[in-house]
Amino acid sequence: MFQFRLNKGSNEQTMHIFVSKKKKHMKIFGLMTFGFLLVASCGMMDNTPNEEKQISTNNAETMPQSIHQFKVTDIEGNTFDFSSLKGKKIMVVNTASKCGLTPQYEQLEEVYSTYKDSNFVIIGFPANNFMSQEPGSNEEIVEFCTKNYGVSFPMMSKISVKGKDMHEVYKFLTEKSKNGLEDNEVQWNFQKYLLDENGVLVKVISPRVLPNDAEIISWITGKK
């Protein structure tokens, strides 16, 4: 604010005006400097580009889980820990004893017998979700598989692979938010899920594709 002293000479008036202006300019300059420093410090708190932030968020949303986190009950009633399969490629398949695709048990056993010593394993999950084509008890399923197809790969207790009572393993296999690959649903008996040595889902195979299909064998052996 300017102040005038009319009872003094013009020189004193000029000097007082100059000093008042200088004080006002210094006050404004000080406020501007403080504001600049405040903005700069806020910017230093997070200088990550928006693009990188978006990528980080997306990666977090789709970071795949591993099947190694699960423990299930096998067909004999014992605990089966998927973490015991670390370092092995895994095929998970839902099976049924009274399905048109039931003869795939033969190819499944053939593939398992051929590659079980090459860090590969098949895990079977009997399920009765499709036209009640797996109505038997665990004991009856074991007898059927052994007697008719000589199944020796690990079989788990009967579960549900879809619907409200879907097993946690199949929630993982069918939900992108968990498996990191894709949302999908089990179409029928003998749908195949291929998981790498880290237990991460890498491919979903249609039920009608045979277990010894060239694409599957190529994936198991790592040869094209």
C-alpha positions in Angstrom: 0.0 0.0 0.0 1.3 3.4 -0.9 1.7 6.1 1.7 2.2 9.9 1.1 3.5 12.5 3.5 2.3 15.8 2.0 4.1 17.9 4.6 7.5 16.8 3.3 9.4 17.5 0.2 9.0 15.8 -3.1 12.2 13.8 -2.7 11.0 12.2 0.5 7.7 11.4 -1.1 9.4 9.7 -4.0 11.7 7.7 -1.7 8.7 6.5 0.4 6.8 5.4 -2.7 9.9 3.6 -4.0 10.4 1.7 -0.7 6.7 0.8 -0.5 6.7 -0.5 -4.0 9.9 -2.5 -3.4 8.4 -4.1 -0.2 5.3 -5.0 -2.2 7.3 -6.6 -5.1 9.4 -8.6 -2.6 6.3 -9.9 -0.9 4.9 -11.0 -4.3 8.2 -12.5 -5.4 8.3 -14.4 -2.1 4.9 -15.9 -2.5 5.6 -16.9 -6.1 8.9 -18.6 -5.1 7.1 -20.5 -2.3 4.4 -21.6 -4.7 7.0 -22.8 -7.2 8.8 -24.8 -4.6 5.6 -26.4 -3.3 4.6 -27.5 -6.8 8.1 -28.8 -7.5 8.2 -30.8 -4.3 4.8 -32.3 -5.1 6.0 -33.3 -8.5 9.1 -35.0 -7.0 6.8 -37.2 -4.9 5.8 -39.3 -7.9 7.5 -38.5 -11.2 6.5 -41.8 -12.8 5.0 -41.2 -16.3 1.3 -41.9 -16.6 2.1 -44.5 -19.3 4.3 -46.5 -16.9 1.7 -46.2 -14.1 -0.9 -47.7 -16.5 1.4 -50.5 -17.5 2.2 -51.3 -13.8 -1.5 -51.3 -13.0 -2.3 -53.6 -15.9 0.5 -56.0 -15.0 -0.8 -56.2 -11.5 -4.3 -57.0 -12.7 -3.2 -59.8 -15.0 -0.3 -61.2 -13.0 -0.8 -65.0 -13.3 -1.2 -67.2 -10.3 0.2 -70.8 -10.2 -1.6 -74.1 -9.8 1.2 -74.9 -7.3 -0.8 -73.0 -4.6 -3.4 -75.7 -4.4 -3.8 -78.8 -2.3 -6.5 -81.3 -3.3 -7.7 -84.7 -2.4 -6.7 -87.6 -4.7 -9.0 -90.4 -5.6 -7.7 -92.6 -2.8 -8.6 -89.9 -0.2 -5.0 -88.6 0.3 -3.8 -85.0 0.1 -2.2 -84.1 -3.2 0.0 -81.0 -3.2 0.4 -79.4 -6.6 3.6 -77.7 -5.3 5.2 -81.2 -5.6 5.0 -80.8 -9.4 7.3 -77.8 -9.6 9.6 -78.1 -12.6 7.1 -80.3 -14.5 4.8 -79.5 -17.3 1.2 -80.4 -16.4 -1.9 -81.4 -18.3 -5.1 -81.1 -16.3 -8.1 -82.9 -17.7 -11.7 -83.5 -16.5 -12.7 -87.1 -17.2 -15.9 -89.2 -17.4 -16.6 -92.9 -17.7 -19.8 -92.8 -19.8 -18.9 -90.2 -22.4 -18.3 -90.6 -26.1 -14.9 -89.2 -25.5 -14.1 -91.7 -22.7 -11.7 -93.7 -25.0 -9.4 -90.7 -24.7 -8.3 -92.4 -21.5 -6.2 -94.7 -23.7 -4.3 -91.8 -25.4 -3.9 -90.1 -22.0 -2.2 -93.1 -20.5 -0.1 -93.6 -23.6 1.1 -90.0 -23.5 1.7 -90.2 -19.8 3.7 -93.4 -20.0 5.8 -92.0 -22.8 6.7 -88.7 -21.2 6.4 -89.1 -17.4 10.2 -89.4 -17.1 10.6 -86.1 -19.1 9.2 -83.7 -16.5 5.6 -84.2 -17.6 2.5 -85.3 -15.7 -1.2 -85.7 -16.3 -3.7 -84.9 -13.6 -7.3 -86.3 -14.0 -10.3 -84.8 -12.3 -13.5 -86.9 -12.7 -16.5 -84.7 -13.0 -20.2 -85.4 -13.4 -21.1 -82.0 -14.9 -22.1 -83.1 -18.4 -25.2 -85.2 -18.8 -24.3 -87.1 -15.6 -21.7 -89.0 -17.5 -19.6 -89.7 -14.4 -22.1 -91.0 -11.9 -19.9 -93.4 -10.1 -18.1 -93.1 -6.7 -14.4 -92.6 -6.5 -13.9 -96.4 -5.9 -16.0 -97.2 -9.0 -14.1 -94.7 -11.1 -10.7 -96.3 -10.0 -12.0 -99.7 -10.9 -13.3 -98.6 -14.3 -10.1 -96.7 -15.3 -7.8 -99.5 -14.1 -9.7 -102.4 -15.6 -10.5 -100.8 -19.0 -7.6 -98.5 -19.7 -4.8 -99.3 -17.2 -4.7 -95.7 -16.0 -1.6 -95.0 -13.9 -1.5 -91.2 -14.0 -2.7 -89.4 -10.9 -6.4 -89.2 -10.5 -8.1 -86.8 -8.1 -11.4 -87.2 -6.2 -14.5 -86.3 -8.2 -15.3 -82.6 -8.3 -17.4 -80.0 -10.1 -15.7 -78.2 -12.9 -18.5 -75.6 -13.6 -21.4 -73.9 -11.9 -21.9 -72.6 -8.4 -20.0 -75.5 -6.8 -17.0 -75.2 -9.2 -13.8 -76.4 -7.5 -11.2 -73.8 -6.7 -8.7 -75.3 -9.1 -11.2 -74.8 -12.0 -11.9 -71.3 -10.9 -8.2 -70.7 -11.3 -8.1 -72.4 -14.7 -11.2 -70.6 -16.1 -10.7 -67.0 -14.8 -8.2 -64.6 -16.4 -8.0 -62.6 -13.2 -6.4 -65.8 -11.7 -4.7 -67.6 -14.5 -3.4 -64.5 -16.4 -4.2 -66.1 -19.8 -7.9 -66.0 -20.6 -11.4 -66.3 -19.4 -12.9 -69.6 -20.6 -15.3 -72.3 -19.6 -15.2 -76.1 -19.6 -17.0 -77.1 -22.8 -17.3 -80.8 -22.1 -15.6 -83.8 -20.7 -11.9 -84.2 -21.5 -11.0 -80.5 -21.9 -7.3 -80.1 -21.4 -5.4 -77.4 -19.7 -1.6 -77.1 -20.3 0.5 -75.5 -17.6 4.3 -74.8 -17.7 7.0 -75.8 -15.2 6.0 -72.9 -13.0 2.4 -74.0 -12.8 1.2 -71.1 -15.1 -1.6 -71.8 -17.6 -0.3 -71.5 -21.2 -3.0 -73.1 -23.3 -6.5 -74.5 -23.3 -7.2 -77.5 -25.5 -10.7 -78.4 -26.8 -12.2 -81.7 -25.5 -12.3 -83.3 -29.0 -8.6 -82.8 -29.6 -6.9 -86.1 -28.8 -4.3 -86.1 -26.0 -1.6 -87.3 -28.5 -2.3 -84.5 -31.0 0.9 -83.1 -32.6 0.4 -79.7 -31.0 0.3 -81.2 -27.5 3.3 -83.5 -28.1 5.2 -80.6 -29.5 4.5 -78.6 -26.4 5.5 -81.5 -24.1 8.8 -82.1 -25.9 9.6 -78.4 -26.7 10.1 -79.4 -30.3 8.3 -77.8 -33.2 
